[in-house]
Amino acid sequence: MRQTTIKQPITINGTGLHTGVAVNLSIKPAPENTGYIFVRTDLDDFEIPASVEYISHCSYATTLLRKGVLLSTCEHLLSALRGSGVDNCFIELDNIEIPILDGSSEDFIEHLAAAGIVEQDAPRHHLKILERVEYRQGDRRMAIEPSDRFEIECTIDFPHPFINRQTYHFTLDNGSFGREIASARTFGFTQEIEMLRRANLALGGSLDNAIVLTPDGMLNDQPLRFPDEFVRHKILDIIGDLALLGMPVLGRITAEKSGHAVHASLMSKLLQTESAWKIV
């Protein structure tokens, strides 16, 4: 149970989902107790730690803000890092947004596996949950409670024939992220696209990086990767957002109709409830 980093640097090129701009990304080894630090190489190597305190807004992606500098759509990469068991790295990029790649975490975990993961000397710290904390917003709710493992039970409910009500229970253990969660793609609805474009969002979206749903089907030619790919992607997002707590979590999460803003609100409430957790 020691901390880890990657053995050698990784270079990835892609496009931002919402900005539509090209971005060059490098993931590099980092010393013990660094965590994940984003480095904007286009802004004199300005650093933004992957931390709850820098969450700015969470509409269609999780965006970090530090001293006026933004870093957008970080959840899929953070999910891959946490799911692959990487504790420390520098993430350098030359634009505002992490590349979307195929809309999942699969490409990221393949790069991480190819780079190799190396154990460091310092012991790994965990955020151990001691008592239940819950956040509700209308019919959206999310709770975290004690467990000796990191597990998530997520339920989504969309009035669409491909989704309807889906529930999936996931436990993060040896290799389970790669098998069950990493390849689940982000998704959206055709009726949302025009609204998103007017808001200057989803400018880089395409059938290569998202599942696009029509009222009664989908535009993609490729089949779904799992029958319940949609709820699995929501779990991918939860893992990525909770990585902003700064260390692996020992706790059980239940989420129903949650989203990035609900994830952020639960994390904030958890950290403010000091009796509910300890670092072990």
N, C-alpha and C positions, 0 to 999 in steps of 0.2 A: 504494500500500500504506500508506495512512494510516488512523488510527483514525476511527471513526464514532460518531454518536449519532443519535437521532431528531429530526426537525425540530420536531415539536409533540407535546404530551402526548396520551396515549391513555387512555380510560376504559372499563373492562369490568366488567360485573356478572355474577355467577354463583353457583354452589354448589360447596362442597368435596365431592370424591368420597367421602372417608372420614368426615369430620365431619358432612356433610349440612347445614352451616350456610351462610347467605347471606354473600357476601363482595363488597366493592367494591374494585376494583383500578385503580390508575393507573400508567402507565409514563411517565416524564418524562425529558427530555434531561439529560445529565450531562457534566461537564468531561472532558477527556482524562485517561487513566490512572485513571479511577474504577473501571472494571469494572462488574459488576452488583451493586447494593446493594439488599437488601430493607429496607423501612422499615415497621415496625408502627405505623400511625397511631393504633391503639387503645391503644398503650402508650407514649405520649409520644414518638412518632417514634423508637423504638428501632431501631437499624440492625444488620442481619445481612448481612455481605458473602457473596456466593456463592463460597464457598471450600471446598476439601477439608478444611481444618482444622476446619470447623464441622459436618461430617457427624456426625449423631447415630446414627440407625439407618436401615436400608434393607430393611425386610421387603417391603411391598407398594408402597412409594413412597420417595423420598429425602427425608429430614427433616434440617433443619439446626437446631442448638442453639447459642445463645450466651448465656452468663450466665443460664441458666434459661429463656430465651425461645425458643420453637419456631417453625419455619416449615416447613410440610409440603407435599409433592407439588409440588416446584419443577421437576421434570425436563422437563415438556412446554413450559413457557414458556421455560426456558433453551435448550432445543433449538431453539425458534423464533427466539430472539435470535441464537444462533450460526449457525443455518442461513440467517438473513437477512443476516448480516454486520454485525450491530450489536455494537459493542465496549463502549459505556458507556451506562448508564441507571440511574435510580432506579426501584424498583418498590415503590410504596406499596400497602398493603392493610390492611384494618381487622379482620382475623381471622387465624386460625392457618394457613389452608390456601389455596393458589392455586386459583381456580375451575377445574373440570374441563372446562367447556364441552361439546364433543361427544366428548371422550375422545382427541382428537388435538391437533396443533399448528396445524391449518388456520386456525381463527379468529384465533389470535394472529398468524400471518404476514399475514393479510389486513388486520388492524388496523395492523401495522407498515408494510405497503406503502402504506396510505392516509395514514399520518402522514408518510411520507417519511423517507429516511435521508440525513444530511448528513455530509460529510467534515470532519474536524478537522485541525489543523496537525501534531500529533504523529505520528511513524511508528508503525505497528502492530507489536507484538511477537508473536513466535511461539515456542512451545515445540517446538524441533526435536529429534526423537528420534535418538540417536546409536548406540544398541545395543539389542538385543532384551531385553525384560523380560517374564516370564510369571508368571501366578498360576494355581494349580490348587486345586480343592476337590472331591475325588471325581471325578465325571465332568464337572464344570463347569470350563471353562478360558477364559482370556483372555490375549492377548499383544499387545504393541505393539512395532513394529520400525521401522527407518528408512524414510522415503519422502519424496519432494519434495512430496507432496500429503497431504491428509487423506482416508484411505480406510478403509472398514470392510467386512470379510467376516464375516457373522454366520450361524450355523447354529442352528436350534432343532429339537427333536424331542419331539412330544407324541403319545401314542397316541389320536388323534382323527381321524376320516375327513376333516375339513376342514383338518387341519394336517399330521400325520405329520412327515416330515423336510423342512424348508425351508431353503434357503441363498440369501442375496442379497449381492451385492457392490455397494457404493455408494461413489462418489467425490464429495466436496463440491466443486462448482465452480459456475459462474454459473447460478443458478436451479435446480440439480438437486434441492435440498432440497424446494422447493415442488412440483416435478413428481413426485418419486419417493417421498417420505417423509412430508411434513407431514400428509397426510390419513389416514394409517394410525391406526386407533383402538386403544385399550387393550382387552384382552379378559380374560374370566374364565370359570370353569366353574360350572354350577349346584350341583355338589356342594361347592364351596368357599364358596358364599354364606352358608349358615347358620353355618358356622364363623367367617367374617369378621364377621357381624352380632353373634355372641356376644362377639367381641373388640372390639366398638364400632368396626368398620371397614366401609367400603363403605356407610355410612348414606345417602350421596347418590347411590349408584349406580343407574342405570336403563338401559333399552334406548336412551335418547337419548344416553348418554355412554359406552357400552361395548358390545362384542360379547359376548353371553352364550351360552355353548356348553352344550348338553345332551349326554348321552353319545353321541348319534349325529347331532346337527344343531345348530341354533342357534335361540334364541327371537326374534331380531330379524326384522322383516318386510323391512327393507331388505337388499339383497344386499351382499356384500363389495365394498369399493372396489377391491381388487386380489385376484387369486387367492391371492397370498402376502402378504396384508395383515398377517398375524401376525408374520412375521419382519421386515417393514418397520417395524412398531411397535417391535420390540426395538431396531432401529437408531436409531429416534427417541429411545428411552430412553438409549442409549449416548451419543449426541451431547449430550443434555441433561446427563447426569451428568459427562461429560468437560469440559463448560463450567466445572465447578467448579475446573479447573486454572488458570483465571484469564486464559487467552489462547488463541487458536487453536492447534491442534496440527498439526505437520507430521510425520506418521507413519502407519503402516498397522496397523490393529487387526484381529485375528482373534478371534472369540468363538464359543464353543460352549456352549449351555445356560447362558449367563450370566444374571445378574440384577443388581439394584442393589447388593447386598452384594459381589458379585464385582467390579463396576465400581469400587467404593470401595476394595477391597483392592488391585486393580491400580494405581490412582492413587497410593495410599499407598506401595506398593513401588517404583513408578517414581520418585517424588520422593525417596525415601530412597536410591536408586541414583544418586548424583550424576554418575557417569561416563556415564550413559545419556541425558543430555539437556543442552541448553544453550538459552539465550534469545537469539534472533536478531532 
